[in-house]
Amino acid sequence: MIALDTMVEAGDWTGLEDPEGLAQRAANAAAAVADAADEDAEVSVMLTDDASIRELNRQWRGKDKATNVLSFPAPEQPGFEGPRHLGDIALAYETLVREAEEESKTLADHFAHLVVHGILHLLGYDHEVEAEAEVMEALEVKALATLGIADPYRDMAA
């Protein structure tokens, strides 16, 4: 199981009911579809705003713009006993709200999707090349389905 340590760093997250509980359910769903549900792990989740995530994106990825979610995988620590720290995830409220509105999704569903996406990154999945993207997106769809959330990519197929 993945234990989450969730904190609100910036932004007014009151528009999303129980973000901590929803993030935990999404993380568990991601771990289950990635065959990591039995792993004793932990993740830090930072709920923030566009200004803060823009700074993180600029500092760590060289991209001077806000984004919806950032994942920072932690290096494995051989010989460490106890839950493995998978890394950190940061989510930006304003971008989350804007994207949910633009894509006609509920805020909760989009938030859950971004948490699933972030957890999969921490578990080693990526989407830089098409083959990897297909695998990661299939896992996202499967995890979200267990939460009763529709396929977020269904309208993107050409």
C-alpha positions in Angstrom: 0.0 0.0 0.0 1.1 3.5 -0.7 0.8 5.9 2.3 0.4 9.5 1.3 1.6 12.5 3.2 -0.6 15.3 1.8 -0.1 19.0 2.5 -1.6 22.2 1.1 1.3 24.5 0.3 -0.6 27.2 -1.5 -3.9 27.8 -3.2 -7.4 27.6 -2.1 -8.2 23.8 -2.3 -11.6 24.2 -0.6 -13.3 23.8 -4.0 -12.3 20.1 -4.0 -14.0 17.9 -1.4 -11.6 15.7 0.6 -8.5 15.9 -1.6 -6.5 13.8 0.9 -9.0 10.9 0.7 -9.4 11.1 -3.0 -5.7 11.2 -3.5 -5.3 8.1 -1.3 -7.9 6.2 -3.3 -6.3 7.3 -6.6 -2.8 6.3 -5.4 -4.1 2.9 -4.3 -5.8 2.3 -7.7 -2.6 3.2 -9.5 -0.5 0.9 -7.3 -3.0 -1.9 -7.9 -2.9 -1.7 -11.7 0.9 -1.4 -11.7 1.2 -4.5 -9.5 2.7 -2.5 -6.7 -0.2 -2.8 -4.3 1.7 -5.1 -1.9 4.7 -2.7 -1.8 5.1 -0.8 1.5 5.7 2.7 0.1 5.1 6.3 0.8 4.6 9.4 -1.3 4.5 13.1 -0.4 1.7 15.1 -2.2 1.9 18.8 -2.3 -1.2 20.7 -3.2 -0.2 24.1 -4.5 -1.0 26.9 -6.9 0.2 27.9 -10.4 2.9 30.3 -9.2 4.6 27.6 -7.1 4.3 24.9 -9.6 5.6 27.2 -12.3 8.7 27.8 -10.2 9.2 24.1 -9.6 8.8 23.4 -13.3 11.3 26.1 -14.2 13.8 25.0 -11.6 13.6 21.2 -12.3 12.5 20.9 -15.9 13.7 24.2 -17.4 10.1 25.0 -18.4 9.0 28.5 -17.3 5.2 27.8 -17.2 2.6 26.3 -14.9 1.6 22.7 -15.4 -1.0 20.4 -13.8 1.2 17.8 -12.0 4.9 17.3 -11.4 6.4 14.0 -10.2 9.8 13.8 -8.5 10.9 10.1 -8.2 13.1 9.4 -5.2 16.2 7.3 -5.7 16.1 3.8 -4.3 18.1 3.4 -1.1 19.6 -0.1 -0.9 19.6 -1.5 2.6 17.0 1.0 3.9 14.4 -0.7 6.2 10.8 0.5 6.3 8.5 1.9 3.7 10.2 2.9 0.5 9.8 6.6 -0.3 8.7 6.6 -4.0 9.0 10.4 -4.3 6.9 13.6 -4.4 4.0 14.8 -6.5 2.9 18.5 -6.8 -0.5 19.5 -8.2 -1.5 23.1 -9.2 -5.1 24.1 -8.3 -5.7 26.8 -11.0 -4.5 24.6 -13.8 -6.5 21.7 -12.5 -9.7 23.8 -12.4 -9.1 25.3 -15.9 -8.4 21.9 -17.5 -11.4 20.3 -15.9 -13.6 23.0 -17.2 -12.0 22.9 -20.7 -12.4 19.1 -20.9 -15.9 19.0 -19.3 -14.7 16.8 -16.5 -15.5 17.1 -12.8 -12.8 18.6 -10.7 -12.6 15.4 -8.6 -12.3 13.1 -11.6 -9.5 15.3 -13.1 -7.7 15.5 -9.8 -7.9 11.7 -9.4 -6.5 11.2 -12.9 -3.5 13.5 -12.2 -2.8 11.7 -9.0 -2.9 8.3 -10.8 -0.6 9.8 -13.5 1.8 11.1 -10.9 1.9 7.8 -9.0 2.6 5.9 -12.2 5.5 8.2 -12.9 6.9 7.5 -9.4 6.5 3.7 -10.2 8.7 4.1 -13.3 6.2 4.6 -16.1 6.6 7.4 -18.6 5.1 8.7 -21.8 8.0 10.3 -23.7 7.7 7.8 -26.6 4.5 6.4 -28.1 4.9 2.8 -26.9 5.5 4.0 -23.3 2.6 6.4 -23.6 0.2 3.6 -24.7 1.2 1.4 -21.7 0.9 4.3 -19.2 -2.4 5.6 -20.6 -3.9 2.0 -20.5 -2.9 1.7 -16.8 -4.4 5.2 -16.1 -7.7 4.2 -17.8 -7.7 0.9 -15.8 -7.0 2.6 -12.5 -9.6 5.3 -13.1 -12.2 2.7 -14.1 -11.8 1.1 -10.6 -12.8 4.5 -9.2 -15.8 4.8 -11.4 -14.1 7.5 -13.6 -14.5 7.4 -17.4 -11.6 7.1 -19.8 -10.0 10.6 -19.9 -8.6 9.8 -23.4 -11.8 8.7 -25.0 -12.4 11.9 -26.9 -8.7 12.3 -27.9 -8.5 9.4 -30.3 -8.2 10.6 -33.9 
